[in-house]
Amino acid sequence: MNYMPGTASLIEDIDKKHLVLLRDGRTLIGFLRSIDQFANLVLHQTVERIHVGKKYGDIPRGIFIVRGENVVLLGEIDLEKECDTVLKQVSIEEILEEQRAQQQAKLEAEKAKLQALKERGLSVPRADVLDEY
């Protein structure tokens, strides 16, 4: 097939299993069913994959519509190599608990960093009060 610019080149990938990395950091895995000129995607049999360390868990999401501007990365999954992984699959409850613990540890480390900077007379403006230009 000849080269097609933009999202038209993804027409060959319809009905294949893909991994989609979103701007908010979420990872989706599902079958690409449709795409348009804005790179909006429709994924079927979608799961949201959460990684924590060497473990992962899949949360079933069903049909998922993704706005094109939120897609950071889109890649086809090789079904033959999909099972060859060093990661261990765990239950949804376990991976969500580990994700909460990881986020809590990250928050505490950030607080400790800000406290250390404050003790040295430095201040870092909070992200929620910064003006966006």
C-alpha positions as CSV (number, residue, x, y, z in Angstrom):
1,M,0.0,0.0,0.0
2,N,1.2,3.5,-0.8
3,Y,2.1,6.0,1.9
4,M,-0.9,7.9,3.4
5,P,-0.2,11.0,5.5
6,G,-1.6,11.5,9.0
7,T,-4.2,9.3,10.6
8,A,-5.2,7.8,7.3
9,S,-2.1,5.6,7.7
10,L,-3.8,3.9,10.7
11,I,-6.5,2.4,8.5
12,E,-4.4,-0.7,8.1
13,D,-4.4,-1.1,11.9
14,I,-8.2,-1.4,12.2
15,D,-9.2,-4.6,14.1
16,K,-5.8,-5.1,15.6
17,K,-4.9,-5.0,19.2
18,H,-3.2,-1.7,20.3
19,L,-1.8,-0.1,23.4
20,V,-2.7,3.6,23.9
21,L,-0.9,5.8,26.3
22,L,-2.9,8.8,27.3
23,R,-1.8,12.3,28.4
24,D,-3.0,11.7,31.9
25,G,-0.7,8.7,32.2
26,R,-3.3,5.9,31.8
27,T,-2.6,2.9,29.6
28,L,-5.4,1.4,27.6
29,I,-5.2,-1.9,25.6
30,G,-7.9,-2.8,23.2
31,F,-8.9,-3.6,19.6
32,L,-8.9,-0.5,17.3
33,R,-12.3,-0.3,15.7
34,S,-12.4,3.2,14.3
35,I,-10.4,6.3,13.7
36,D,-11.1,9.7,12.2
37,Q,-9.1,12.7,10.8
38,F,-8.6,14.1,14.3
39,A,-7.1,10.8,15.6
40,N,-10.2,10.1,17.7
41,L,-10.1,6.4,18.5
42,V,-12.7,3.8,19.3
43,L,-11.3,0.8,21.2
44,H,-13.3,-2.4,21.8
45,Q,-12.7,-5.0,24.6
46,T,-10.6,-2.3,26.3
47,V,-8.7,-2.8,29.6
48,E,-7.0,-0.2,31.6
49,R,-3.6,-1.5,32.6
50,I,-2.0,-0.2,35.8
51,H,1.7,-0.8,36.5
52,V,3.3,-0.7,39.9
53,G,6.8,-2.0,40.1
54,K,7.0,-5.4,38.5
55,K,3.2,-6.0,38.9
56,Y,0.3,-5.0,36.8
57,G,-3.5,-5.3,36.9
58,D,-6.1,-5.0,34.2
59,I,-9.4,-3.2,34.8
60,P,-12.0,-4.1,32.1
61,R,-13.5,-0.9,30.5
62,G,-15.4,-2.3,27.4
63,I,-15.9,0.1,24.5
64,F,-13.7,3.2,25.0
65,I,-13.8,6.4,22.9
66,V,-10.6,8.4,23.1
67,R,-10.3,12.0,21.9
68,G,-7.3,12.3,19.6
69,E,-5.6,15.2,21.5
70,N,-5.3,12.9,24.5
71,V,-3.3,10.3,22.7
72,V,0.5,10.3,23.5
73,L,1.4,7.0,22.0
74,L,-0.4,4.4,19.9
75,G,1.2,1.1,19.1
76,E,0.2,-2.3,17.8
77,I,0.6,-5.2,20.2
78,D,2.4,-8.3,18.9
79,L,0.0,-11.1,20.0
80,E,2.8,-13.7,19.8
81,K,5.1,-11.8,22.2
82,E,2.3,-10.5,24.5
83,C,2.7,-13.3,27.0
84,D,6.5,-13.0,27.2
85,T,6.8,-10.6,30.1
86,V,8.6,-10.3,33.3
87,L,5.7,-8.5,34.9
88,K,3.3,-10.4,37.3
89,Q,-0.4,-10.0,36.8
90,V,-2.3,-9.5,40.1
91,S,-5.9,-8.8,41.0
92,I,-7.6,-5.4,40.5
93,E,-7.9,-4.8,44.2
94,E,-4.3,-5.6,44.8
95,I,-2.9,-3.4,42.1
96,L,-5.2,-0.5,43.1
97,E,-4.0,-0.8,46.7
98,E,-0.4,-0.8,45.6
99,Q,-1.1,2.2,43.3
100,R,-2.6,4.1,46.3
101,A,0.5,3.2,48.4
102,Q,2.8,4.4,45.7
103,Q,1.0,7.7,45.2
104,Q,1.0,8.2,49.0
105,A,4.8,7.6,49.2
106,K,5.3,10.0,46.3
107,L,3.2,12.6,48.1
108,E,5.1,12.2,51.3
109,A,8.4,12.5,49.5
110,E,7.2,15.7,47.8
111,K,6.2,17.1,51.2
112,A,9.6,16.3,52.7
113,K,11.3,17.9,49.7
114,L,9.2,21.1,50.1
115,Q,9.9,21.1,53.9
116,A,13.6,20.8,53.3
117,L,13.5,23.7,50.8
118,K,11.5,25.8,53.2
119,E,14.1,25.2,56.0
120,R,16.7,26.5,53.7
121,G,14.8,29.6,52.9
122,L,13.6,28.6,49.5
123,S,10.0,28.5,48.4
124,V,8.4,26.7,45.5
125,P,5.0,28.0,44.3
126,R,2.2,25.4,44.3
127,A,1.2,24.1,40.9
128,D,-2.5,25.0,41.5
129,V,-1.8,28.7,42.1
130,L,0.5,29.2,39.1
131,D,-0.8,31.4,36.3
132,E,-1.1,29.6,33.0
133,Y,0.1,31.6,30.0
